[in-house]
Amino acid sequence: MISLSKSRPGDEIHKYSQPLLRVVKTMKISARNQIPGTVKMIKKGPVSTEVVISVGGGYEMVSSITTHSAESLKLKEGSKVYAIVKASEVMIGID
């Protein structure tokens, strides 16, 4: 759920250097697979960024997101995050 309210200085979403609105979030998401973890490593590229997430038990998950998204989320090593997995298709392969 996203609630919108009038903007206050410093809380704006900017487009063309103009504040548009302030977003107050109380996010719920439909994906059931929400795995808590910690950012272990970030490989930043000009367009996409690879984020390695340590999810416990010696396991890791890797996500490729846009560099803009990584910057917007202010990701850094040690950040607490959720790996959110929404699988609408399962493929099968054989050797």
Number of C-alpha atoms within 10 A of each C-alpha: 9 10 10 11 10 11 14 10 7 8 14 15 13 11 8 6 7 9 16 14 15 18 15 12 10 8 8 8 9 8 10 10 13 14 15 14 20 19 22 18 16 18 11 16 10 8 10 15 19 17 21 20 26 22 18 11 6 6 9 14 14 15 14 14 14 16 17 13 13 18 12 9 11 9 16 15 13 13 14 14 17 15 19 15 12 11 9 5 5 5 4 4 4 3 2
